[in-house]
Amino acid sequence: MSDPTTDWTRRSAAELADALAAGEVTSVELTQAHLDRIAAVDGDAASGVHAFLHVDAEGALASARESDARRAAGTPASYLDGVPVAVKDVLTTEGLPTTCGSKILEGWVPPYDATVVAKLKAAGLPILGKTNMDEFAMGSSTEHSAYGPTRNPWDQTRIPGGSGGGSAAAVAAFEAPLAIGTDTGGSIRQPGAVTGTVGVKPTYGGISRYGLVAMANSLDQVGPVTRTVLDSALLHELLGGHDPLDSTSVDQPVPALVEAARQGAAGDLSGLRVGVIKELQGEGYQPGVQARFQESLDLLVKAGAEVVEVSCPSFVHALATYYLIMPCEASSNLAKFDAMRYGLRVLPEGIDDPSAEDVMRASRDAGFGDEVKRRIILGTYALSSGYYDAYYGTAQKVRTLITRDFEAAFEKADVLVSPTAPTTAFKLGEKLDDPLAMYLNDLATIPANLAGVPGISLPSGLADEDGLPAGFQILAPALADDRLYRVGAALEAALTEQWGGPLLDRAPALDERQEIAR
Amino acid sequence: MPEISRDEVAHLADLARIDLSDAELDHLAPQLSVILESVASISGVAGDDVPPTSHPLPLTNVFREDVVRPGLTAEQALAGAPESEQQRFSVPRILGDEQ
């Protein structure tokens, strides 16, 4: 068992930044400690956590050396200068492979950085590597990665959530203090819930999507994946803001998120109205998840908040709405993988002098996995003439109703809350052949994406039935992301006091776990 | 309730330019029917007077200044190409025999 007082990988990003500023440690030491941890526990497709698809030890250490030079000269590039970070493999990184968990992009090395990656580099954060994900972010378990699943550090026979299971598992397994995720229907928050970590989906447009390989443009959002609420605020504030390269990025200043987190940690929520969403609890929610949710709610009341029940009747249609809008946008987005300009090109067998179309068909069959094919075909169907109004058109209208439900609910409450996911982590393979059952895990996270409002998931404790982490979700009105951090930090402080330390301290030591598995 | 037949899935795959094998068609068609039946539950939920939302932000016509800025070099743009020739993407023939 590692000793949290001497092991740098157990520290939060804020603690690491403070230690760097105080000269107690160098970025090279920190980065090496995380690379060693990755080497010890990450394993590969067959065993270990398998959070990473690509580790860039050389690049990370090179930027760590530059960071140390800046610190020595008294000119750090940012508060987090020198604190290492992991990046989901759906964001382009110049000179580093970017596969999106798909065979169709195997070996592709992008010629440019996503804006968030450029911001990480400019702020001096060494990039440890690229994290595993469901292919093109389609899934809730990371089992749809073409490169093999990520395993949950709490129990390696279980899923780490998805699509950003790699980023969440990397942070939960102390392989990285910070990670970047993307959230289209819950891909940051649901992995956060099932791995006992913190994840934030910012307001739509709050963080640039330039260089994010799109699944569904009107839903996708980049956000932080961390172990503490403050660390998420630090990363979110660093990455947020207008980007002329993303026409959907919001042209407004980022709210004072770090300040909100620090204020919240003081624990006073007097005057805050917390709305419990009636439709996001009860049937289908695991008793242990519901119990931890209720306890967290009680702690918010203890901190001075007032709880009101709100009803969002259209939320019962959110899942169906999402599974029409998302495949429609995805089928159109993924048309760009045509085997002509980049990515996999497969020549069809048995055809002499194949046409470009023949090559496209063969390449897309060979390069895409089952879930991607399902969604492309579903989207193609819903967008085809004769069905467009009945499916896509109707879904867009219900999306309006869901947005209106949020508006009405935010008249009665400052933040809305629910369990993040209805269950704790399920077993690997359990839902692989039942797509609909898999989709149900995103029930509580999807409404926020449809309306573009921000949400955070933080650990609420372990479910009694299985001893696995459950998540608490807080939602705020668009552009009021600071509320997530204020309320999240207050709850985190109260829970940590109750537990006598961070929840992740109770996770099994990974080396021991592997021995049991053998 | 809607059901997608195997033939229909084959047609859609054709439109989406994916060569599905027989085994994939057998596997995907019933799964898609189940999903479609579930999502079809929203028909009739919204009245005619409800406007559609295509996007969560009320943005229209976002422009930026038209200024010259560095882009990718031809070499960079072609770096990931399956095949290239004379600073161009090289692709299989794009016209059929009858065209």
HADDOCK unambig.tbl for C-alpha pairs under 7 A between the chains (distance, minus, plus):
assign (segid A and resid 108 and name CA) (segid B and resid 80 and name CA) 6.23 0.50 0.50
assign (segid A and resid 109 and name CA) (segid B and resid 80 and name CA) 6.94 0.50 0.50
assign (segid A and resid 111 and name CA) (segid B and resid 76 and name CA) 5.83 0.50 0.50
assign (segid A and resid 218 and name CA) (segid B and resid 55 and name CA) 5.29 0.50 0.50
assign (segid A and resid 218 and name CA) (segid B and resid 56 and name CA) 6.78 0.50 0.50
assign (segid A and resid 247 and name CA) (segid B and resid 62 and name CA) 6.00 0.50 0.50
assign (segid A and resid 317 and name CA) (segid B and resid 42 and name CA) 6.34 0.50 0.50
assign (segid A and resid 320 and name CA) (segid B and resid 38 and name CA) 6.79 0.50 0.50
assign (segid A and resid 320 and name CA) (segid B and resid 39 and name CA) 4.27 0.50 0.50
assign (segid A and resid 320 and name CA) (segid B and resid 42 and name CA) 6.68 0.50 0.50
assign (segid A and resid 321 and name CA) (segid B and resid 39 and name CA) 6.97 0.50 0.50
assign (segid A and resid 323 and name CA) (segid B and resid 39 and name CA) 6.76 0.50 0.50
assign (segid A and resid 324 and name CA) (segid B and resid 39 and name CA) 6.97 0.50 0.50
assign (segid A and resid 340 and name CA) (segid B and resid 82 and name CA) 6.87 0.50 0.50
assign (segid A and resid 340 and name CA) (segid B and resid 91 and name CA) 5.91 0.50 0.50
assign (segid A and resid 341 and name CA) (segid B and resid 81 and name CA) 4.77 0.50 0.50
assign (segid A and resid 341 and name CA) (segid B and resid 82 and name CA) 6.71 0.50 0.50
assign (segid A and resid 341 and name CA) (segid B and resid 89 and name CA) 6.19 0.50 0.50
assign (segid A and resid 342 and name CA) (segid B and resid 80 and name CA) 4.74 0.50 0.50
assign (segid A and resid 342 and name CA) (segid B and resid 81 and name CA) 4.33 0.50 0.50
assign (segid A and resid 342 and name CA) (segid B and resid 82 and name CA) 6.00 0.50 0.50
assign (segid A and resid 343 and name CA) (segid B and resid 80 and name CA) 6.67 0.50 0.50
assign (segid A and resid 343 and name CA) (segid B and resid 82 and name CA) 6.88 0.50 0.50
assign (segid A and resid 345 and name CA) (segid B and resid 82 and name CA) 6.25 0.50 0.50
assign (segid A and resid 354 and name CA) (segid B and resid 92 and name CA) 6.93 0.50 0.50
assign (segid A and resid 355 and name CA) (segid B and resid 92 and name CA) 5.54 0.50 0.50
assign (segid A and resid 355 and name CA) (segid B and resid 93 and name CA) 4.95 0.50 0.50
assign (segid A and resid 355 and name CA) (segid B and resid 94 and name CA) 5.71 0.50 0.50
assign (segid A and resid 356 and name CA) (segid B and resid 91 and name CA) 6.62 0.50 0.50
assign (segid A and resid 356 and name CA) (segid B and resid 92 and name CA) 4.75 0.50 0.50
assign (segid A and resid 356 and name CA) (segid B and resid 93 and name CA) 5.63 0.50 0.50
assign (segid A and resid 356 and name CA) (segid B and resid 94 and name CA) 5.22 0.50 0.50
assign (segid A and resid 360 and name CA) (segid B and resid 17 and name CA) 6.35 0.50 0.50
assign (segid A and resid 361 and name CA) (segid B and resid 17 and name CA) 4.70 0.50 0.50
assign (segid A and resid 361 and name CA) (segid B and resid 18 and name CA) 4.32 0.50 0.50
assign (segid A and resid 361 and name CA) (segid B and resid 19 and name CA) 4.87 0.50 0.50
assign (segid A and resid 362 and name CA) (segid B and resid 18 and name CA) 6.68 0.50 0.50
assign (segid A and resid 362 and name CA) (segid B and resid 19 and name CA) 5.66 0.50 0.50
assign (segid A and resid 364 and name CA) (segid B and resid 18 and name CA) 5.38 0.50 0.50
assign (segid A and resid 365 and name CA) (segid B and resid 18 and name CA) 5.16 0.50 0.50
assign (segid A and resid 365 and name CA) (segid B and resid 19 and name CA) 5.32 0.50 0.50
assign (segid A and resid 365 and name CA) (segid B and resid 20 and name CA) 6.25 0.50 0.50
assign (segid A and resid 374 and name CA) (segid B and resid 28 and name CA) 6.85 0.50 0.50
assign (segid A and resid 374 and name CA) (segid B and resid 32 and name CA) 6.94 0.50 0.50
assign (segid A and resid 377 and name CA) (segid B and resid 12 and name CA) 6.03 0.50 0.50
assign (segid A and resid 377 and name CA) (segid B and resid 13 and name CA) 6.20 0.50 0.50
assign (segid A and resid 377 and name CA) (segid B and resid 16 and name CA) 6.96 0.50 0.50
assign (segid A and resid 380 and name CA) (segid B and resid 12 and name CA) 6.50 0.50 0.50
assign (segid A and resid 380 and name CA) (segid B and resid 16 and name CA) 6.79 0.50 0.50
assign (segid A and resid 381 and name CA) (segid B and resid 12 and name CA) 6.57 0.50 0.50
assign (segid A and resid 390 and name CA) (segid B and resid 43 and name CA) 6.81 0.50 0.50
assign (segid A and resid 393 and name CA) (segid B and resid 52 and name CA) 6.98 0.50 0.50
assign (segid A and resid 394 and name CA) (segid B and resid 43 and name CA) 6.57 0.50 0.50
assign (segid A and resid 396 and name CA) (segid B and resid 52 and name CA) 4.64 0.50 0.50
assign (segid A and resid 396 and name CA) (segid B and resid 53 and name CA) 5.01 0.50 0.50
assign (segid A and resid 396 and name CA) (segid B and resid 54 and name CA) 6.09 0.50 0.50
assign (segid A and resid 397 and name CA) (segid B and resid 46 and name CA) 6.06 0.50 0.50
assign (segid A and resid 397 and name CA) (segid B and resid 50 and name CA) 5.88 0.50 0.50
assign (segid A and resid 397 and name CA) (segid B and resid 51 and name CA) 5.83 0.50 0.50
assign (segid A and resid 397 and name CA) (segid B and resid 52 and name CA) 4.15 0.50 0.50
assign (segid A and resid 397 and name CA) (segid B and resid 53 and name CA) 6.16 0.50 0.50
assign (segid A and resid 398 and name CA) (segid B and resid 45 and name CA) 6.95 0.50 0.50
assign (segid A and resid 398 and name CA) (segid B and resid 46 and name CA) 5.78 0.50 0.50
assign (segid A and resid 399 and name CA) (segid B and resid 53 and name CA) 6.01 0.50 0.50
assign (segid A and resid 400 and name CA) (segid B and resid 51 and name CA) 6.89 0.50 0.50
assign (segid A and resid 400 and name CA) (segid B and resid 52 and name CA) 6.12 0.50 0.50
assign (segid A and resid 400 and name CA) (segid B and resid 53 and name CA) 5.40 0.50 0.50
assign (segid A and resid 436 and name CA) (segid B and resid 35 and name CA) 6.30 0.50 0.50
assign (segid A and resid 451 and name CA) (segid B and resid 56 and name CA) 5.58 0.50 0.50
assign (segid A and resid 452 and name CA) (segid B and resid 56 and name CA) 5.11 0.50 0.50
